[in-house]
Amino acid sequence: MAGLCEYRLMIQPAGDLEDLLKAQLKKIAGEVYHKETDKVIFRVRTTNGQTNPRKLFIPGDGRVIGVEILPHITLSQKIVVNEDREGELVEIIKEIAHKISHFALTSTKIGDYGEDFTIFLAFEQSPSADRLVELINSRFGRFFSAEREKRDVLHTTLIYDDADSKNIEKAAKIIEENKLVGCTLPVDSLWLWKNQPGWQPCKEFRLG
């Protein structure tokens, strides 16, 4: 019998921006963490010693969990359903994707919410992106996890490390803002990601 599974809807960087991001992420990974990867590095504490709702905490013994994940723009809250209902999700996403034409986003700034544990690349809001999120919320709201996350700006995370803010300082000096800001991101598909375990893309849906 299939158990509960977590899903999310994402946009994945494409075109020239994808190449720029991979180069930046590889440089951060190598110079800050001594790793060979072009993915985003997340380091998360397993104990909640802070009150900041943006920080990711997992109950535990104080260890630091490190993961690497593909760069992405999150469009939805966690969708939690039994895995045997994945086909139902797929059909709804197909309907949504069919209603939205290809569009483009422009990167606008490097941001950090004024915090010391994250750096992200923000994108301008757009009517097409707003419509896409509106459709996702209206069709999937009943499946969203009770634990709702604040999602107020389209962005792709460059680094998240709530275990050591000094790593954020090092990464900030490496990031070439002049190359990343003002870039065009062509959006012609929607991705379903699955936590199986670890968040990974599992299906692509072309727009239009």
C-alpha positions as CSV (number, residue, x, y, z in Angstrom):
1,M,0.0,0.0,0.0
2,A,1.4,3.4,-1.0
3,G,2.2,5.9,1.7
4,L,2.1,9.6,1.9
5,C,4.5,11.4,-0.3
6,E,5.5,15.1,-0.7
7,Y,5.4,16.9,-4.1
8,R,6.1,20.5,-5.3
9,L,5.7,22.4,-8.5
10,M,8.8,24.2,-9.8
11,I,10.3,26.2,-12.6
12,Q,13.9,25.1,-13.4
13,P,16.4,27.6,-14.8
14,A,17.1,27.2,-18.5
15,G,19.0,28.8,-21.3
16,D,21.9,31.1,-20.6
17,L,20.9,31.6,-17.0
18,E,21.2,27.9,-16.3
19,D,24.8,28.0,-17.5
20,L,25.6,31.1,-15.4
21,L,24.0,29.6,-12.3
22,K,25.8,26.3,-12.6
23,A,29.2,28.2,-12.9
24,Q,28.4,30.3,-9.8
25,L,27.2,27.3,-7.8
26,K,30.2,25.3,-8.7
27,K,32.5,28.1,-7.6
28,I,30.7,28.5,-4.3
29,A,30.8,24.7,-3.7
30,G,34.5,24.5,-4.5
31,E,35.8,27.6,-2.7
32,V,33.5,27.5,0.4
33,Y,32.7,23.8,0.9
34,H,35.5,22.1,-1.0
35,K,32.9,20.1,-3.0
36,E,32.7,19.4,-6.7
37,T,29.1,20.2,-7.6
38,D,27.1,22.7,-9.5
39,K,24.0,22.3,-7.3
40,V,22.8,24.4,-4.5
41,I,24.2,23.5,-1.1
42,F,21.8,23.5,1.9
43,R,23.1,23.0,5.4
44,V,20.4,22.7,8.0
45,R,20.5,22.3,11.8
46,T,18.5,19.5,13.3
47,T,17.5,21.5,16.4
48,N,15.3,24.7,16.5
49,G,17.3,27.1,18.7
50,Q,15.9,30.2,16.8
51,T,12.6,31.8,16.3
52,N,13.1,33.0,12.7
53,P,10.3,31.3,10.7
54,R,12.4,31.4,7.5
55,K,15.0,29.1,8.9
56,L,14.8,25.4,8.2
57,F,15.0,23.2,11.3
58,I,14.4,19.5,11.8
59,P,14.0,18.0,15.3
60,G,17.1,16.1,16.2
61,D,20.3,16.0,18.2
62,G,22.0,19.2,16.9
63,R,23.7,17.6,13.9
64,V,24.0,19.5,10.6
65,I,22.3,17.9,7.6
66,G,23.9,18.8,4.3
67,V,22.2,18.3,0.9
68,E,22.8,19.3,-2.7
69,I,19.8,20.2,-4.8
70,L,19.2,21.4,-8.4
71,P,18.6,25.2,-8.7
72,H,14.8,25.9,-9.0
73,I,12.0,28.4,-8.4
74,T,9.4,27.0,-6.1
75,L,5.8,27.7,-7.1
76,S,3.8,25.7,-4.6
77,Q,3.6,24.7,-1.0
78,K,4.2,21.1,-0.2
79,I,1.6,18.9,-1.8
80,V,1.0,15.8,0.4
81,V,-1.0,12.9,-0.9
82,N,-0.7,9.1,-1.0
83,E,1.8,8.1,-3.7
84,D,-0.8,6.1,-5.6
85,R,-2.6,9.4,-6.3
86,E,0.3,10.8,-8.3
87,G,-1.6,10.2,-11.5
88,E,-4.3,12.5,-10.3
89,L,-1.8,15.2,-9.7
90,V,-0.3,14.7,-13.1
91,E,-3.7,15.2,-14.8
92,I,-4.3,18.4,-12.9
93,I,-0.8,19.8,-13.8
94,K,-1.4,18.9,-17.5
95,E,-4.6,21.1,-17.4
96,I,-2.8,24.0,-15.7
97,A,0.2,23.8,-18.2
98,H,-2.2,23.8,-21.1
99,K,-3.7,27.2,-20.0
100,I,-0.4,29.0,-19.7
101,S,1.7,30.1,-22.7
102,H,5.5,30.4,-22.7
103,F,6.8,33.4,-20.9
104,A,10.0,34.8,-19.6
105,L,11.3,36.1,-16.3
106,T,14.1,38.6,-15.7
107,S,16.4,38.3,-12.7
108,T,16.3,41.6,-10.7
109,K,18.6,41.4,-7.7
110,I,20.6,39.3,-5.3
111,G,18.7,39.1,-2.0
112,D,18.9,37.6,1.5
113,Y,15.7,38.8,3.3
114,G,18.1,40.7,5.6
115,E,19.2,37.4,7.1
116,D,22.6,35.8,7.6
117,F,21.9,32.3,6.4
118,T,20.7,32.5,2.8
119,I,21.4,34.2,-0.6
120,F,19.0,34.0,-3.5
121,L,18.6,35.4,-7.0
122,A,15.2,37.2,-7.3
123,F,13.0,37.5,-10.4
124,E,10.5,40.1,-11.4
125,Q,6.8,39.4,-10.9
126,S,4.9,38.8,-14.2
127,P,1.3,38.4,-15.1
128,S,2.0,34.9,-16.5
129,A,3.8,33.8,-13.3
130,D,1.1,35.2,-11.1
131,R,-1.6,33.4,-13.2
132,L,0.4,30.2,-12.9
133,V,0.7,30.4,-9.1
134,E,-3.0,31.4,-8.9
135,L,-4.0,28.2,-10.9
136,I,-1.8,26.0,-8.7
137,N,-3.2,27.4,-5.5
138,S,-6.8,27.0,-6.6
139,R,-6.4,23.4,-7.9
140,F,-4.0,22.1,-5.3
141,G,-4.9,24.0,-2.1
142,R,-6.8,21.0,-0.7
143,F,-3.6,19.0,-0.9
144,F,-1.2,21.5,0.7
145,S,0.6,20.6,3.8
146,A,-0.8,22.1,7.0
147,E,2.7,23.6,7.5
148,R,2.5,26.6,5.2
149,E,5.6,28.4,4.1
150,K,6.0,32.1,3.3
151,R,6.5,32.6,-0.4
152,D,6.5,36.3,-1.3
153,V,9.0,36.6,-4.1
154,L,10.0,34.4,-7.1
155,H,13.6,33.3,-6.5
156,T,16.2,30.6,-6.8
157,T,18.4,30.0,-3.8
158,L,22.1,30.2,-4.3
159,I,23.1,29.0,-0.9
160,Y,21.4,28.2,2.4
161,D,23.5,27.6,5.5
162,D,21.9,28.1,8.9
163,A,24.7,26.2,10.5
164,D,27.5,28.7,9.8
165,S,26.8,32.3,8.7
166,K,30.6,32.7,7.8
167,N,30.0,30.5,4.8
168,I,27.4,33.0,3.6
169,E,29.9,35.8,3.9
170,K,32.5,33.8,1.9
171,A,29.9,33.0,-0.8
172,A,28.7,36.6,-1.1
173,K,32.3,37.6,-2.1
174,I,32.3,34.9,-4.8
175,I,28.9,35.6,-6.4
176,E,29.3,37.7,-9.5
177,E,26.1,39.8,-9.2
178,N,26.8,41.7,-12.4
179,K,26.5,38.5,-14.4
180,L,23.4,37.1,-12.7
181,V,21.2,40.2,-12.5
182,G,19.3,41.3,-15.6
183,C,19.3,37.9,-17.2
184,T,16.3,36.4,-19.1
185,L,14.9,33.1,-18.0
186,P,12.7,31.5,-20.7
187,V,9.9,29.5,-19.1
188,D,8.3,26.9,-21.3
189,S,7.7,24.1,-18.9
190,L,6.5,23.2,-15.4
191,W,8.2,20.6,-13.2
192,L,6.8,18.2,-10.6
193,W,9.3,17.4,-7.9
194,K,9.0,14.5,-5.5
195,N,10.6,13.9,-2.1
196,Q,11.7,10.3,-2.5
197,P,13.7,10.9,-0.2
198,G,15.4,14.1,-1.2
199,W,13.8,16.6,-3.5
200,Q,14.2,15.6,-7.2
201,P,12.4,16.5,-10.4
202,C,10.2,13.6,-11.6
203,K,8.0,14.9,-14.5
204,E,8.1,17.8,-16.9
205,F,5.0,19.5,-18.4
206,R,5.4,21.8,-21.4
207,L,3.4,25.0,-21.3
208,G,0.9,26.0,-23.9
